[in-house]
Amino acid sequence: MLLLSLNNVTKTFGGLVAVAGFSAGVERGQTVGLIGPNGAGKTTVFNIVTGSIRPDAGFVFFAGHSVSSLRPSRIVELGIARTFQTIRLFPHMSVLENVLSGRHCRMRAGLWAAFLRLPYQRREERGVVAAAMEELDFVGLSAKWNLPAGALSYGDQRRLEIARALATEPRLLVLDEPAGGMNDSETEALTGLIAAVKARDITIMLIEHDMGFVMKVCDRVVVMENGALIAEGTPGEISQNPKVIEAYLGLDEEG
């Protein structure tokens, strides 16, 4: 069953066509990799899916809802969470506070309830902290809950971003180059973390340039070039596709 569907999505910036009639689908429970050379339009697709920008044409459907014109906050409420290519944490806030910032969208107590410290607000607050600590434990950071986020290693900051996204209770987790900048041991740990996220019945869509990582974690791979779809299939099929080798995989051989 399709959880996410992009239908003929197009986005231009001035005279530049970033995404050109792009269509793709993500089935529930899959891990789908979106790959392609730099400038192919991958991050623009992610920005459209998560509401950061709106398409000029085409539609995006998530779990039966049209999300093409929704605000990012509403899209998060529906169940899409993301991380970014460049880490976007609050470095001076604690690890726990960063995760709590993601959990805010699931809180129901209003401003007055918080101001008056009403009983149901206090119960909700305790539950939110407990849920945030569970996510930190899930990614292996519970022992560092009180450290400033900026004091964490690069790999830990990446995991913290994932914990914050998971705190929103997503059905679809969108990861923009999650292995970027990681060493081999960090990448291996991330592979295990993504498998654990998938085991929670969370669908995953990711952009990544580390092809070994993509082939290991993804069920399907979608390939873009110049804003358009050029191939999709299993990792094995994509690794043998001549168009993909010419457009992307072959770049490694050229340095």
C-alpha positions as CSV (number, residue, x, y, z in Angstrom):
1,M,0.0,0.0,0.0
2,L,1.4,3.4,-1.0
3,L,2.0,5.7,2.0
4,L,3.6,8.5,-0.1
5,S,2.9,9.4,-3.7
6,L,4.4,12.1,-5.8
7,N,2.5,12.8,-9.1
8,N,4.1,14.8,-11.9
9,V,5.7,17.2,-9.4
10,T,7.5,20.2,-10.9
11,K,9.4,23.0,-9.3
12,T,11.4,25.8,-10.9
13,F,13.6,28.6,-9.4
14,G,13.7,31.4,-11.9
15,G,14.8,29.8,-15.1
16,L,16.2,26.7,-13.4
17,V,14.0,23.6,-13.5
18,A,14.9,21.8,-10.3
19,V,12.2,19.1,-10.5
20,A,10.6,18.2,-13.8
21,G,7.4,16.1,-13.8
22,F,8.7,13.8,-11.1
23,S,6.5,10.8,-10.0
24,A,7.4,8.2,-7.5
25,G,5.8,6.2,-4.7
26,V,6.8,4.8,-1.3
27,E,5.1,1.8,0.1
28,R,4.4,1.5,3.8
29,G,7.2,-0.4,5.6
30,Q,9.8,0.2,2.9
31,T,13.2,1.9,3.1
32,V,13.5,3.9,-0.1
33,G,16.7,5.6,-1.3
34,L,16.6,8.6,-3.5
35,I,19.9,9.0,-5.3
36,G,21.4,11.0,-8.2
37,P,24.3,13.3,-9.0
38,N,24.6,16.7,-7.3
39,G,22.0,19.1,-8.6
40,A,19.6,16.3,-9.6
41,G,16.8,17.7,-7.5
42,K,16.8,15.3,-4.6
43,T,16.7,17.8,-1.7
44,T,14.1,19.9,-3.6
45,V,11.9,16.8,-3.6
46,F,12.4,16.3,0.1
47,N,11.6,20.0,0.7
48,I,8.3,19.6,-1.3
49,V,7.4,16.4,0.6
50,T,7.9,18.1,4.0
51,G,6.3,21.4,3.1
52,S,9.4,23.7,3.1
53,I,8.5,24.7,-0.5
54,R,5.4,24.2,-2.6
55,P,5.5,22.6,-6.1
56,D,4.6,24.7,-9.1
57,A,2.7,21.8,-10.5
58,G,1.7,18.2,-9.5
59,F,0.6,16.7,-6.3
60,V,1.9,15.0,-3.2
61,F,-0.3,12.6,-1.3
62,F,0.5,11.1,2.1
63,A,-1.7,8.5,3.8
64,G,-4.7,9.6,1.7
65,H,-4.1,13.3,2.3
66,S,-3.0,15.9,-0.2
67,V,-0.1,17.7,1.4
68,S,1.1,19.8,-1.5
69,S,-0.1,23.1,0.1
70,L,0.1,22.3,3.8
71,R,2.4,24.1,6.3
72,P,5.4,22.1,7.5
73,S,3.9,21.9,11.1
74,R,0.7,20.3,9.7
75,I,2.7,17.8,7.7
76,V,4.6,16.8,10.9
77,E,1.3,16.4,12.7
78,L,0.1,14.0,9.9
79,G,3.2,11.9,10.4
80,I,6.2,13.0,8.3
81,A,9.4,14.0,10.1
82,R,12.8,14.7,8.7
83,T,16.5,15.4,9.3
84,F,18.7,17.7,7.3
85,Q,21.8,17.4,5.2
86,T,23.4,20.1,7.5
87,I,22.8,19.3,11.2
88,R,20.2,21.6,12.6
89,L,20.2,21.1,16.4
90,F,20.0,23.7,19.2
91,P,23.7,23.4,20.2
92,H,23.4,25.3,23.5
93,M,20.3,23.4,24.6
94,S,20.6,20.0,26.3
95,V,20.3,16.7,24.4
96,L,17.0,16.1,26.2
97,E,15.7,19.6,25.4
98,N,16.4,19.1,21.7
99,V,14.3,15.9,21.7
100,L,11.5,17.7,23.6
101,S,11.4,20.3,20.9
102,G,10.4,17.6,18.5
103,R,7.7,16.2,20.9
104,H,6.0,19.6,21.1
105,C,3.7,18.8,18.2
106,R,2.0,16.0,20.2
107,M,1.3,18.1,23.2
108,R,-2.3,19.2,23.8
109,A,-2.2,21.4,26.9
110,G,-2.5,25.0,26.0
111,L,-0.7,28.2,27.2
112,W,-3.0,28.8,30.1
113,A,-2.8,25.2,31.3
114,A,1.0,25.5,31.3
115,F,0.9,28.9,33.0
116,L,-1.4,27.7,35.8
117,R,0.4,24.3,36.1
118,L,-2.9,22.4,35.9
119,P,-2.8,18.7,36.9
120,Y,-3.4,17.4,33.4
121,Q,-0.7,19.7,32.0
122,R,1.8,18.4,34.6
123,R,0.9,14.8,33.7
124,E,1.4,15.5,30.0
125,E,4.7,17.1,30.7
126,R,5.9,14.1,32.7
127,G,4.8,11.8,29.8
128,V,6.5,13.9,27.2
129,V,9.8,13.8,29.1
130,A,9.5,10.0,29.6
131,A,8.8,9.6,25.8
132,A,11.8,11.8,24.9
133,M,14.1,9.7,27.2
134,E,12.8,6.6,25.5
135,E,13.9,7.9,22.1
136,L,17.3,8.9,23.5
137,D,17.7,5.3,24.9
138,F,16.6,4.0,21.5
139,V,19.4,5.9,19.7
140,G,22.0,5.2,22.5
141,L,22.2,8.7,24.0
142,S,20.2,8.4,27.2
143,A,23.4,8.7,29.3
144,K,24.2,12.0,27.7
145,W,20.7,13.6,28.2
146,N,22.0,16.6,30.1
147,L,24.9,17.5,27.9
148,P,24.7,20.5,25.5
149,A,23.9,19.1,22.0
150,G,26.9,21.0,20.7
151,A,29.2,19.0,22.9
152,L,28.3,15.7,21.2
153,S,30.5,14.0,18.6
154,Y,29.4,14.3,15.0
155,G,27.9,10.8,14.9
156,D,26.0,11.4,18.1
157,Q,24.6,14.7,16.8
158,R,23.3,12.7,13.8
159,R,21.6,10.2,16.1
160,L,20.2,13.1,18.2
161,E,18.6,14.5,15.1
162,I,16.9,11.1,14.4
163,A,15.7,10.9,18.0
164,R,14.2,14.4,17.7
165,A,12.4,13.3,14.5
166,L,11.2,10.1,16.1
167,A,9.8,12.1,19.0
168,T,7.1,13.5,16.6
169,E,5.7,9.9,16.2
170,P,6.3,9.8,12.4
171,R,4.9,7.2,10.0
172,L,7.4,8.4,7.4
173,L,11.0,9.4,8.4
174,V,12.8,11.5,5.8
175,L,16.6,11.4,6.1
176,D,18.8,13.8,4.1
177,E,22.3,12.3,3.8
178,P,22.2,10.6,7.3
179,A,25.6,9.0,6.7
180,G,27.3,12.1,5.3
181,G,30.5,12.9,7.1
182,M,30.5,9.7,9.2
183,N,33.4,7.3,9.6
184,D,33.1,3.6,9.0
185,S,32.1,2.6,12.6
186,E,29.5,5.4,12.8
187,T,28.0,4.4,9.4
188,E,27.8,0.8,10.6
189,A,26.0,1.9,13.8
190,L,23.6,4.0,11.6
191,T,22.8,0.9,9.5
192,G,21.7,-0.9,12.6
193,L,19.7,2.1,13.8
194,I,17.8,2.4,10.5
195,A,16.9,-1.3,10.7
196,A,15.6,-0.7,14.3
197,V,13.5,2.2,13.1
198,K,12.1,0.2,10.3
199,A,11.2,-2.6,12.8
200,R,9.0,0.0,14.5
201,D,6.8,0.1,11.4
202,I,8.2,3.4,10.4
203,T,8.7,3.9,6.6
204,I,12.0,5.5,5.6
205,M,13.0,7.7,2.7
206,L,16.6,8.8,2.4
207,I,19.0,10.7,0.3
208,E,22.5,9.3,0.4
209,H,25.7,9.4,-1.7
210,D,27.4,6.4,0.1
211,M,26.2,3.7,-2.4
212,G,27.4,0.9,-0.2
213,F,25.1,2.2,2.6
214,V,22.2,2.6,0.2
215,M,22.6,-0.9,-1.2
216,K,22.7,-2.3,2.4
217,V,19.7,-0.5,3.9
218,C,17.3,0.2,1.1
219,D,14.5,-2.1,-0.2
220,R,14.1,0.1,-3.3
221,V,16.1,2.9,-5.0
222,V,14.8,5.8,-7.0
223,V,17.2,7.6,-9.3
224,M,17.0,11.2,-10.4
225,E,19.0,13.2,-13.0
226,N,18.3,16.8,-14.0
227,G,15.1,16.9,-12.0
228,A,13.5,13.8,-13.6
229,L,13.2,10.1,-12.7
230,I,15.5,7.9,-14.8
231,A,15.3,4.6,-13.0
232,E,13.8,2.8,-10.0
233,G,14.0,-0.7,-8.7
234,T,15.7,-3.0,-6.1
235,P,19.3,-2.2,-5.2
236,G,20.5,-5.1,-7.3
237,E,18.6,-3.8,-10.4
238,I,19.8,-0.3,-9.9
239,S,23.4,-1.3,-9.5
240,Q,23.2,-3.0,-13.0
241,N,21.2,-0.3,-14.7
242,P,23.3,1.4,-17.5
243,K,21.6,4.7,-17.2
244,V,22.4,4.8,-13.5
245,I,26.0,3.8,-14.0
246,E,26.4,6.5,-16.6
247,A,24.6,9.2,-14.6
248,Y,25.7,8.5,-11.1
249,L,27.5,5.3,-10.1
250,G,30.1,5.8,-12.8
251,L,31.1,9.1,-11.3
252,D,33.2,7.3,-8.7
253,E,35.4,5.9,-11.4
254,E,36.1,9.4,-12.7
255,G,37.0,10.7,-9.2
